[in-house]
Structures are given as structure tokens and as C-alpha cells.
Amino acid sequence: MTTSKTTKYPWDDLASPERQGEYIARLVPDEDNPQHRKVFWAKSWASRPALLVEYECRPWKPISLPTFKNILVADHQDESSLVIELLDPDMRDIFLKVCVDIIASLQNVSMKVSRKACIFRLEKWSSFLRPSRSKMSPEAQKGLIAELHFLKRDALLVHTESDAIRGWTGPDAGPRDFAYGQVFVEVKSKRSSANPSIVISSEEQLNVNETEQLFLYVAELNDTSSDDEQGFTVTDVVNETREALESPLQRAALDSKLAGVGYFDEDDYSDIRWSEGSTYYYAVVGDFPKIDSQTCRPGVSRVAYQIDLDYCDEYRVDREQVIKTME
């Protein structure tokens, strides 16, 4: 998740209000709030740290709020503000990360959508802080590595940082992993070249119409031993992708996407290392072997199947062709 530039707890020099229900608040400074959003460090009458987020919502409608064991989230209609208040002082470090992540996520949105954006980030943190939450499985790690490789090596080569990350639609439950205008890329990972099959999870994944161009990006990834000097972890790939971004705001946007797929820096993935093999590109055109919505009979859905890439050689394309098409 996003880390703070703040060198001390921002609540340390705030006084506590005298009456229950009141807050002493200070606007988050430019260092962490360059777009001057109406978001405030605050302290409650019980001296508990809080974050206040003002928003615009007309007409006001109630919205479901995420729940935490040790953090209170309240939505005040009269003041058009969200209050996120820490109940457990032992969680100040993680609460600061939550607040800074929310502040970063608000920099690219207007006040009209700041309420939804704030709640969205809180929902992600609620998932992370849930006791039953699990780390990413090896298969999920492998899939994320392949998507980040395409993002860093290909998408960022063509698009601006903002457009490249916005086009990574997989974490947002998009039908394809990447969408740039009428050009789409579905990313798959598989083990060594001895295994030619990839799994397609639905009949919609390789849908394509006459105005669209769809490519399949296939990366070979295998687990490797801890003494393999060329090996890497999913955390290594995440950090390399972050370092490829110059904008702090886009790093925050990347972190938002990562949370969407269940990746959090606080999890330790050092126990599984990966090695990289070849990468292949395919154009999904003509009679490419696939099952899609058009070929399924009415009433048939949620179709998962395998494609044997040995039968797809005629659809192989060069990386340069994919890059040129995205341009």
C-alpha cells in the first residue's frame, strides 16, 4: 500500500475537543495532499486519531459502509463528511497507512465522487485487515507477475502512466486484463514449454467483434529454488513496477489495483521464488481455437476450457506488432 511522507504522527500536535461528538481538525498539507482535497487530520474528544473526508452528494443517499473491528467509519449527512476513527491505539501504524492511502486515492477524483472513492479504499483495507484473509496463492502470484510484466514492459512503453494503469482492467473485474481503446490484451501464465495448455475461465474472455483487436499474452513462469540467482518473488516484481512510475499519484493508483487482486506489502512472499521463460503473443482472429459467447448455445454460460497452444502457431505475432497496434 501507499506509504506516508509524514515523519511523525500527524495527530501528535492536535488538541482534543472538550465535548463528545466534536473533532479538532487540520487540513492535510500539500506534501501529502497536492490537489488540496478537503481531507483533514483530526482528533476526537476521547483523544483518538481520525481522518475526516468532506464530499459533495446531492441528493444525499445512504451507502453501505465497510466494518472493522478497531476502526469506526461514520457517514454524517448534515456535514457531508466521512469520519474514519481509530479505536485501538496499538494500531496507529497501520491506521496511518490506511489514512495516507485514502488521501492518495482522493487526489485524482473530484469531491462529487470522493465519498465513493474513500469507501472503495476502506473496503479494500477491510479485506486486508480481516482475520480470515489469506495471502495470494502461488497461481494468483504467477498471474499477477505476468500482468505486471506486460504493464511495465509493454503498456508503459506506449501509454502515459495514467493511461497504462487505467487500462489495467483485470483487477476491476473487466472482461479482459488490459483495455486500450479498441485494443485488448488477455494475459495468461503457464509453466514450462513442455506444457502447451492455458486455461480460459469463461466464454467471454476471448470475445472479440469486428471493430476490436484482441491479443493473447502468454508468459512462462516456474517456481525455482532459493539459491537461484536469477529467481525473483512477486514482491520484487511489484517493487520494480512501482519504480518504473515517476508519479506518486500513479504509484497510489497502482497500489489500488494491487489491493484489488489481493496483494498487500505487509504479506511475506519470500518463500516462493520464480524463474521466467519465454513470452509469446497471439492475435485472436479468424478461426483461433476458442469458445466464445457467439459459439455457445443459449442457456450455456460460465464455460471454462483449455487451449493447446501447439495448435495456435499460425496466430503467433511479434511483440512489435502488438506495440504498434497499441500505439
Contacts in CASP RR format, 6 or more apart in sequence:
PFRMAT RR
TARGET T0000
AUTHOR 0000-0000-0000
METHOD contacts of the structure
MODEL  1
MTTSKTTKYPWDDLASPERQGEYIARLVPDEDNPQHRKVFWAKSWASRPA
LLVEYECRPWKPISLPTFKNILVADHQDESSLVIELLDPDMRDIFLKVCV
DIIASLQNVSMKVSRKACIFRLEKWSSFLRPSRSKMSPEAQKGLIAELHF
LKRDALLVHTESDAIRGWTGPDAGPRDFAYGQVFVEVKSKRSSANPSIVI
SSEEQLNVNETEQLFLYVAELNDTSSDDEQGFTVTDVVNETREALESPLQ
RAALDSKLAGVGYFDEDDYSDIRWSEGSTYYYAVVGDFPKIDSQTCRPGV
SRVAYQIDLDYCDEYRVDREQVIKTME
1 97 0 8 1.000
1 101 0 8 1.000
1 125 0 8 1.000
1 255 0 8 1.000
1 259 0 8 1.000
1 264 0 8 1.000
1 265 0 8 1.000
1 266 0 8 1.000
2 97 0 8 1.000
2 100 0 8 1.000
2 101 0 8 1.000
2 104 0 8 1.000
2 251 0 8 1.000
2 252 0 8 1.000
2 255 0 8 1.000
3 97 0 8 1.000
3 100 0 8 1.000
4 32 0 8 1.000
4 96 0 8 1.000
4 97 0 8 1.000
4 100 0 8 1.000
5 31 0 8 1.000
5 32 0 8 1.000
6 31 0 8 1.000
6 32 0 8 1.000
6 96 0 8 1.000
6 100 0 8 1.000
9 49 0 8 1.000
9 92 0 8 1.000
9 96 0 8 1.000
10 26 0 8 1.000
10 28 0 8 1.000
10 41 0 8 1.000
10 96 0 8 1.000
11 41 0 8 1.000
11 42 0 8 1.000
11 43 0 8 1.000
11 49 0 8 1.000
11 50 0 8 1.000
14 24 0 8 1.000
14 25 0 8 1.000
14 26 0 8 1.000
14 41 0 8 1.000
14 42 0 8 1.000
14 43 0 8 1.000
15 24 0 8 1.000
15 43 0 8 1.000
16 24 0 8 1.000
16 43 0 8 1.000
16 44 0 8 1.000
16 45 0 8 1.000
16 46 0 8 1.000
16 47 0 8 1.000
17 23 0 8 1.000
17 24 0 8 1.000
17 43 0 8 1.000
17 44 0 8 1.000
17 45 0 8 1.000
18 45 0 8 1.000
19 45 0 8 1.000
20 45 0 8 1.000
20 46 0 8 1.000
21 44 0 8 1.000
21 45 0 8 1.000
22 44 0 8 1.000
22 45 0 8 1.000
23 42 0 8 1.000
23 43 0 8 1.000
23 44 0 8 1.000
23 45 0 8 1.000
23 50 0 8 1.000
23 52 0 8 1.000
23 83 0 8 1.000
24 42 0 8 1.000
24 43 0 8 1.000
25 40 0 8 1.000
25 41 0 8 1.000
25 42 0 8 1.000
25 43 0 8 1.000
25 52 0 8 1.000
26 40 0 8 1.000
26 41 0 8 1.000
26 42 0 8 1.000
27 33 0 8 1.000
27 36 0 8 1.000
27 38 0 8 1.000
27 39 0 8 1.000
27 40 0 8 1.000
28 37 0 8 1.000
28 39 0 8 1.000
28 40 0 8 1.000
28 41 0 8 1.000
28 103 0 8 1.000
30 36 0 8 1.000
32 100 0 8 1.000
32 103 0 8 1.000
32 104 0 8 1.000
33 39 0 8 1.000
33 103 0 8 1.000
33 107 0 8 1.000
34 107 0 8 1.000
34 249 0 8 1.000
35 106 0 8 1.000
35 107 0 8 1.000
35 108 0 8 1.000
37 103 0 8 1.000
37 106 0 8 1.000
37 107 0 8 1.000
37 111 0 8 1.000
37 114 0 8 1.000
38 53 0 8 1.000
38 54 0 8 1.000
38 55 0 8 1.000
38 111 0 8 1.000
38 114 0 8 1.000
39 51 0 8 1.000
39 52 0 8 1.000
39 53 0 8 1.000
39 54 0 8 1.000
39 102 0 8 1.000
39 103 0 8 1.000
39 106 0 8 1.000
40 51 0 8 1.000
40 52 0 8 1.000
40 53 0 8 1.000
40 54 0 8 1.000
41 49 0 8 1.000
41 50 0 8 1.000
41 51 0 8 1.000
41 99 0 8 1.000
42 49 0 8 1.000
42 50 0 8 1.000
42 51 0 8 1.000
42 52 0 8 1.000
42 83 0 8 1.000
43 49 0 8 1.000
43 50 0 8 1.000
44 50 0 8 1.000
44 85 0 8 1.000
48 85 0 8 1.000
48 86 0 8 1.000
48 87 0 8 1.000
48 89 0 8 1.000
49 85 0 8 1.000
49 86 0 8 1.000
49 92 0 8 1.000
49 95 0 8 1.000
50 83 0 8 1.000
50 84 0 8 1.000
50 85 0 8 1.000
50 86 0 8 1.000
51 83 0 8 1.000
51 84 0 8 1.000
51 99 0 8 1.000
51 102 0 8 1.000
51 103 0 8 1.000
52 81 0 8 1.000
52 82 0 8 1.000
52 83 0 8 1.000
52 84 0 8 1.000
53 81 0 8 1.000
53 82 0 8 1.000
53 84 0 8 1.000
53 102 0 8 1.000
53 106 0 8 1.000
53 114 0 8 1.000
53 115 0 8 1.000
53 118 0 8 1.000
54 79 0 8 1.000
54 80 0 8 1.000
54 81 0 8 1.000
54 111 0 8 1.000
54 114 0 8 1.000
55 80 0 8 1.000
55 81 0 8 1.000
55 82 0 8 1.000
55 111 0 8 1.000
55 112 0 8 1.000
55 114 0 8 1.000
55 115 0 8 1.000
55 118 0 8 1.000
56 80 0 8 1.000
56 110 0 8 1.000
56 111 0 8 1.000
56 112 0 8 1.000
56 114 0 8 1.000
57 80 0 8 1.000
57 112 0 8 1.000
57 115 0 8 1.000
60 77 0 8 1.000
60 80 0 8 1.000
62 75 0 8 1.000
63 75 0 8 1.000
63 115 0 8 1.000
63 116 0 8 1.000
63 119 0 8 1.000
64 119 0 8 1.000
65 73 0 8 1.000
65 74 0 8 1.000
65 75 0 8 1.000
65 119 0 8 1.000
65 122 0 8 1.000
66 73 0 8 1.000
66 119 0 8 1.000
66 122 0 8 1.000
66 123 0 8 1.000
66 125 0 8 1.000
66 126 0 8 1.000
67 73 0 8 1.000
67 126 0 8 1.000
68 125 0 8 1.000
68 126 0 8 1.000
68 129 0 8 1.000
69 129 0 8 1.000
70 86 0 8 1.000
70 87 0 8 1.000
70 88 0 8 1.000
70 91 0 8 1.000
71 84 0 8 1.000
71 85 0 8 1.000
71 86 0 8 1.000
71 87 0 8 1.000
71 91 0 8 1.000
71 95 0 8 1.000
71 98 0 8 1.000
71 129 0 8 1.000
72 83 0 8 1.000
72 84 0 8 1.000
72 85 0 8 1.000
72 86 0 8 1.000
72 87 0 8 1.000
73 82 0 8 1.000
73 83 0 8 1.000
73 84 0 8 1.000
73 85 0 8 1.000
73 122 0 8 1.000
74 82 0 8 1.000
74 83 0 8 1.000
74 85 0 8 1.000
75 81 0 8 1.000
75 82 0 8 1.000
75 83 0 8 1.000
75 115 0 8 1.000
76 82 0 8 1.000
76 83 0 8 1.000
82 115 0 8 1.000
82 118 0 8 1.000
82 119 0 8 1.000
84 98 0 8 1.000
84 99 0 8 1.000
84 102 0 8 1.000
84 118 0 8 1.000
84 122 0 8 1.000
86 92 0 8 1.000
86 95 0 8 1.000
94 129 0 8 1.000
98 122 0 8 1.000
98 125 0 8 1.000
101 121 0 8 1.000
101 125 0 8 1.000
101 252 0 8 1.000
101 255 0 8 1.000
102 118 0 8 1.000
102 121 0 8 1.000
102 122 0 8 1.000
104 248 0 8 1.000
104 249 0 8 1.000
104 252 0 8 1.000
104 255 0 8 1.000
105 117 0 8 1.000
105 118 0 8 1.000
105 120 0 8 1.000
105 121 0 8 1.000
105 252 0 8 1.000
105 253 0 8 1.000
105 256 0 8 1.000
106 114 0 8 1.000
106 117 0 8 1.000
106 118 0 8 1.000
107 249 0 8 1.000
107 252 0 8 1.000
108 249 0 8 1.000
108 253 0 8 1.000
109 117 0 8 1.000
121 256 0 8 1.000
121 259 0 8 1.000
124 256 0 8 1.000
124 259 0 8 1.000
124 260 0 8 1.000
125 259 0 8 1.000
127 133 0 8 1.000
127 259 0 8 1.000
127 262 0 8 1.000
128 259 0 8 1.000
128 262 0 8 1.000
128 264 0 8 1.000
128 266 0 8 1.000
135 267 0 8 1.000
135 268 0 8 1.000
135 269 0 8 1.000
136 144 0 8 1.000
136 234 0 8 1.000
136 261 0 8 1.000
136 262 0 8 1.000
136 263 0 8 1.000
136 267 0 8 1.000
136 269 0 8 1.000
138 223 0 8 1.000
138 272 0 8 1.000
140 261 0 8 1.000
140 262 0 8 1.000
141 234 0 8 1.000
141 269 0 8 1.000
141 272 0 8 1.000
141 274 0 8 1.000
142 189 0 8 1.000
142 221 0 8 1.000
142 274 0 8 1.000
143 187 0 8 1.000
143 188 0 8 1.000
143 189 0 8 1.000
143 221 0 8 1.000
144 234 0 8 1.000
144 237 0 8 1.000
144 238 0 8 1.000
144 258 0 8 1.000
144 261 0 8 1.000
144 263 0 8 1.000
145 189 0 8 1.000
145 219 0 8 1.000
145 221 0 8 1.000
145 234 0 8 1.000
145 237 0 8 1.000
145 274 0 8 1.000
146 187 0 8 1.000
146 188 0 8 1.000
146 189 0 8 1.000
146 217 0 8 1.000
146 219 0 8 1.000
146 221 0 8 1.000
147 168 0 8 1.000
147 170 0 8 1.000
147 177 0 8 1.000
147 178 0 8 1.000
147 187 0 8 1.000
148 237 0 8 1.000
148 238 0 8 1.000
148 240 0 8 1.000
148 241 0 8 1.000
149 219 0 8 1.000
149 237 0 8 1.000
149 276 0 8 1.000
149 279 0 8 1.000
150 177 0 8 1.000
150 178 0 8 1.000
150 185 0 8 1.000
150 187 0 8 1.000
150 217 0 8 1.000
150 219 0 8 1.000
151 164 0 8 1.000
151 165 0 8 1.000
151 168 0 8 1.000
151 178 0 8 1.000
151 241 0 8 1.000
152 240 0 8 1.000
152 241 0 8 1.000
152 244 0 8 1.000
154 217 0 8 1.000
154 319 0 8 1.000
154 322 0 8 1.000
154 323 0 8 1.000
154 326 0 8 1.000
155 164 0 8 1.000
155 167 0 8 1.000
155 168 0 8 1.000
155 178 0 8 1.000
155 180 0 8 1.000
155 326 0 8 1.000
156 164 0 8 1.000
156 244 0 8 1.000
156 245 0 8 1.000
157 323 0 8 1.000
158 164 0 8 1.000
158 180 0 8 1.000
158 323 0 8 1.000
158 326 0 8 1.000
158 327 0 8 1.000
159 167 0 8 1.000
159 180 0 8 1.000
159 326 0 8 1.000
161 245 0 8 1.000
161 246 0 8 1.000
161 247 0 8 1.000
161 250 0 8 1.000
162 247 0 8 1.000
162 250 0 8 1.000
162 253 0 8 1.000
163 180 0 8 1.000
165 245 0 8 1.000
165 250 0 8 1.000
165 253 0 8 1.000
165 254 0 8 1.000
165 257 0 8 1.000
166 253 0 8 1.000
167 178 0 8 1.000
167 179 0 8 1.000
167 180 0 8 1.000
168 177 0 8 1.000
168 178 0 8 1.000
168 257 0 8 1.000
169 175 0 8 1.000
169 176 0 8 1.000
169 177 0 8 1.000
169 178 0 8 1.000
169 179 0 8 1.000
170 176 0 8 1.000
170 177 0 8 1.000
170 178 0 8 1.000
170 261 0 8 1.000
171 257 0 8 1.000
171 258 0 8 1.000
171 260 0 8 1.000
171 261 0 8 1.000
172 257 0 8 1.000
172 260 0 8 1.000
175 204 0 8 1.000
175 205 0 8 1.000
175 207 0 8 1.000
176 184 0 8 1.000
176 185 0 8 1.000
176 186 0 8 1.000
176 205 0 8 1.000
176 214 0 8 1.000
177 185 0 8 1.000
177 186 0 8 1.000
177 187 0 8 1.000
178 184 0 8 1.000
178 185 0 8 1.000
178 186 0 8 1.000
178 187 0 8 1.000
180 326 0 8 1.000
182 211 0 8 1.000
182 212 0 8 1.000
182 213 0 8 1.000
183 212 0 8 1.000
183 213 0 8 1.000
183 215 0 8 1.000
183 325 0 8 1.000
183 326 0 8 1.000
184 208 0 8 1.000
184 212 0 8 1.000
184 213 0 8 1.000
184 214 0 8 1.000
184 215 0 8 1.000
185 214 0 8 1.000
185 215 0 8 1.000
185 216 0 8 1.000
185 217 0 8 1.000
185 322 0 8 1.000
186 205 0 8 1.000
186 206 0 8 1.000
186 214 0 8 1.000
186 215 0 8 1.000
186 216 0 8 1.000
186 217 0 8 1.000
186 284 0 8 1.000
187 217 0 8 1.000
187 218 0 8 1.000
187 219 0 8 1.000
188 198 0 8 1.000
188 199 0 8 1.000
188 216 0 8 1.000
188 217 0 8 1.000
188 218 0 8 1.000
188 219 0 8 1.000
189 218 0 8 1.000
189 219 0 8 1.000
189 220 0 8 1.000
189 221 0 8 1.000
190 196 0 8 1.000
190 197 0 8 1.000
190 198 0 8 1.000
190 218 0 8 1.000
190 219 0 8 1.000
190 220 0 8 1.000
190 221 0 8 1.000
191 220 0 8 1.000
191 221 0 8 1.000
191 222 0 8 1.000
192 220 0 8 1.000
192 222 0 8 1.000
192 277 0 8 1.000
193 220 0 8 1.000
193 277 0 8 1.000
193 278 0 8 1.000
196 308 0 8 1.000
196 309 0 8 1.000
196 310 0 8 1.000
197 306 0 8 1.000
197 307 0 8 1.000
197 308 0 8 1.000
197 309 0 8 1.000
198 218 0 8 1.000
198 306 0 8 1.000
198 307 0 8 1.000
198 309 0 8 1.000
199 304 0 8 1.000
199 305 0 8 1.000
199 306 0 8 1.000
200 206 0 8 1.000
200 290 0 8 1.000
200 291 0 8 1.000
200 304 0 8 1.000
200 305 0 8 1.000
200 306 0 8 1.000
200 307 0 8 1.000
201 304 0 8 1.000
202 302 0 8 1.000
202 303 0 8 1.000
202 304 0 8 1.000
203 291 0 8 1.000
203 292 0 8 1.000
203 293 0 8 1.000
203 295 0 8 1.000
203 296 0 8 1.000
203 300 0 8 1.000
203 301 0 8 1.000
203 302 0 8 1.000
203 303 0 8 1.000
204 292 0 8 1.000
204 293 0 8 1.000
206 214 0 8 1.000
206 216 0 8 1.000
206 284 0 8 1.000
206 288 0 8 1.000
206 290 0 8 1.000
206 291 0 8 1.000
206 292 0 8 1.000
207 214 0 8 1.000
207 292 0 8 1.000
207 293 0 8 1.000
207 294 0 8 1.000
208 214 0 8 1.000
208 284 0 8 1.000
208 285 0 8 1.000
208 292 0 8 1.000
213 283 0 8 1.000
213 325 0 8 1.000
214 283 0 8 1.000
214 284 0 8 1.000
214 285 0 8 1.000
215 281 0 8 1.000
215 282 0 8 1.000
215 283 0 8 1.000
215 284 0 8 1.000
215 317 0 8 1.000
215 322 0 8 1.000
215 325 0 8 1.000
216 281 0 8 1.000
216 282 0 8 1.000
216 283 0 8 1.000
216 284 0 8 1.000
217 279 0 8 1.000
217 280 0 8 1.000
217 281 0 8 1.000
217 322 0 8 1.000
218 279 0 8 1.000
218 280 0 8 1.000
218 281 0 8 1.000
218 282 0 8 1.000
218 309 0 8 1.000
219 276 0 8 1.000
219 277 0 8 1.000
219 279 0 8 1.000
220 276 0 8 1.000
220 277 0 8 1.000
220 278 0 8 1.000
220 279 0 8 1.000
221 274 0 8 1.000
221 275 0 8 1.000
221 276 0 8 1.000
221 277 0 8 1.000
222 274 0 8 1.000
222 275 0 8 1.000
222 277 0 8 1.000
223 272 0 8 1.000
223 273 0 8 1.000
223 274 0 8 1.000
223 275 0 8 1.000
224 230 0 8 1.000
224 231 0 8 1.000
224 273 0 8 1.000
224 274 0 8 1.000
224 275 0 8 1.000
225 273 0 8 1.000
226 273 0 8 1.000
228 273 0 8 1.000
228 275 0 8 1.000
230 275 0 8 1.000
231 273 0 8 1.000
231 274 0 8 1.000
231 275 0 8 1.000
232 273 0 8 1.000
232 274 0 8 1.000
232 275 0 8 1.000
232 276 0 8 1.000
233 269 0 8 1.000
233 270 0 8 1.000
233 272 0 8 1.000
233 273 0 8 1.000
233 274 0 8 1.000
234 263 0 8 1.000
234 269 0 8 1.000
234 272 0 8 1.000
234 274 0 8 1.000
235 265 0 8 1.000
235 269 0 8 1.000
235 270 0 8 1.000
238 258 0 8 1.000
238 263 0 8 1.000
238 265 0 8 1.000
241 254 0 8 1.000
242 251 0 8 1.000
242 254 0 8 1.000
245 251 0 8 1.000
245 254 0 8 1.000
258 264 0 8 1.000
279 319 0 8 1.000
280 309 0 8 1.000
280 316 0 8 1.000
281 316 0 8 1.000
281 317 0 8 1.000
281 318 0 8 1.000
281 319 0 8 1.000
281 321 0 8 1.000
281 322 0 8 1.000
282 288 0 8 1.000
282 309 0 8 1.000
282 312 0 8 1.000
282 315 0 8 1.000
282 316 0 8 1.000
282 317 0 8 1.000
283 315 0 8 1.000
283 317 0 8 1.000
283 321 0 8 1.000
284 290 0 8 1.000
284 315 0 8 1.000
285 315 0 8 1.000
288 312 0 8 1.000
288 315 0 8 1.000
289 307 0 8 1.000
289 308 0 8 1.000
289 311 0 8 1.000
289 312 0 8 1.000
290 307 0 8 1.000
291 303 0 8 1.000
291 305 0 8 1.000
296 303 0 8 1.000
END
